[in-house]
Amino acid sequence: MSVTHTLEADVLRRQDPQLADILHGELDRQSTTLQLIAAENFTSPAVLAALGSPLANKYAEGYPGSRYHGGCEMVDVAERLAVERAKDLFGAEHANVQSHSGSSAVLAAYAALLRPGDTVLALGLPYGGHLTHGSPANFSGRWFDFVPYGVDAETGLIDHDQVRTLARTHRPKAIVCGSIAYPRHIDHAFFREVADEVGAYLIADAAHPIGLVAGGAAPSPVPYADIVCATTHKVLRGPRGGMLLCGSDLAERVDRAVFPFTQGGAQMHTVAAKAVAFGEAATPAFAAYAHQVVANARTLAAGLAAQGLVVTTGGTDTHLITADPSPLGVDGRTARLRLAAAGVVLDCCALPHGDVRGLRLGTAAVTTQGMGEEEMVRVAALIARVLRGEGESHTAREEVRELAGGFPPYPR
Ligand SMILES: *Cc1c(COP(=O)(O)O)cnc(C)c1O
């Protein structure tokens, strides 16, 4: 088994016991705590095997059939396979699988469609926009003129009227839809209509829900967006990386925006691992997984609401939940630390109604482990107990250890 093989491989143990201990420690941490970070998952042993393969040695600048390096026969086949599988999986005319990360994919999408100084409409960062959607600390905020839209403070839903008004006023060159914290489906048809009205490109940053799309558990942005950017390591459960999907009309621009404009050599071990992940995501088992992820998130959201947390938008359509823990007497930051001490790992996030920090949770990883709705009910109760400060913290830590122990992410 590749994980145990990698971690217990005599090679690493013998050559570098210090690092072998670190890898073991991390596997132990992942196996004995609850991974509720919405952006994380447990990728498969097959994906890990591709990542740990000799393809990591290969330089391959360019694209299959036209590389700047020799010896690309095998990696060309791997990349063509990844591209074909991505196109089939998402019904896209073109796929680029070389982006090193989700952020690199967004950078490439902007590079393909925009010039520095162009106006872009995107969900503001306080409402769940990503760094690449105009943060002043990021290239996006420095090089483009971002106009933020928001969510309704009461409902937590994207304010469609505001999107339309801002688009008419600012005539952006591109509109970005997609978020790191939006728990509901995005209305791609609406965004397409507004983009068409003002002559803007539509970029869907589907980094989070693309895995649900693959499994048929969320609507696809592919028929609506000019370019879809995504990660391959969130719900999609592949290797850490990015990808872009688009129509044939933009294929060449997108490819040139990735290489040579924003990247050098592709990471061929990662490209191969993406092929493996796309293959897995095309199976009925993955479709069942994606639907279970959503069912689990709905149950967890309902459980948290029943315990007194205020769940943004009242629930979720996806793997992702955001919630305000303050009715239980703690702010988001304190809540995150208390939960971490109990072995429940999640993030803080901004909430629609202003300055209080909330909690962001996701069910992609625990669902991969095999947890179901019964476990989600238990997790919600456990979270509430920890937040209320009921019982000893080591008792909660023991319960988490016992729960996680029943669902090992990797065979030992
Ligand atoms: C995760 C995410 C990204 C960035 O992905 P990285 O691989 O961390 O660079 C970009 N946009 C959105 C909406 C995301 O959720």
The ligand as an SDF file (V2000), in Angstrom:
LIG
                    3D

 15 15  0  0  0  0  0  0  0  0999 V2000
   -8.7780   27.2670   -2.8440 C   0  0  0  0  0  0  0  0  0  0  0  0
   -9.1620   28.3670   -3.7460 C   0  0  0  0  0  0  0  0  0  0  0  0
   -8.2410   28.9770   -4.6060 C   0  0  0  0  0  0  0  0  0  0  0  0
   -6.7540   28.7410   -4.5450 C   0  0  0  0  0  0  0  0  0  0  0  0
   -6.2590   27.4920   -4.5680 O   0  0  0  0  0  0  0  0  0  0  0  0
   -4.7280   27.2570   -4.1200 P   0  0  0  0  0  0  0  0  0  0  0  0
   -4.4390   25.9040   -4.6750 O   0  0  0  0  0  0  0  0  0  0  0  0
   -4.6810   27.3520   -2.6520 O   0  0  0  0  0  0  0  0  0  0  0  0
   -3.8950   28.3170   -4.7770 O   0  0  0  0  0  0  0  0  0  0  0  0
   -8.7010   29.9410   -5.4740 C   0  0  0  0  0  0  0  0  0  0  0  0
   -9.9940   30.3000   -5.5060 N   0  0  0  0  0  0  0  0  0  0  0  0
  -10.9030   29.7430   -4.6880 C   0  0  0  0  0  0  0  0  0  0  0  0
  -12.3220   30.1860   -4.7890 C   0  0  0  0  0  0  0  0  0  0  0  0
  -10.5300   28.7730   -3.7790 C   0  0  0  0  0  0  0  0  0  0  0  0
  -11.4410   28.2440   -2.9670 O   0  0  0  0  0  0  0  0  0  0  0  0
  1  2  1  0
  2  3  1  0
  2 14  2  0
  3  4  1  0
  3 10  2  0
  4  5  1  0
  5  6  1  0
  6  7  2  0
  6  8  1  0
  6  9  1  0
 10 11  1  0
 11 12  2  0
 12 13  1  0
 12 14  1  0
 14 15  1  0
M  END
$$$$
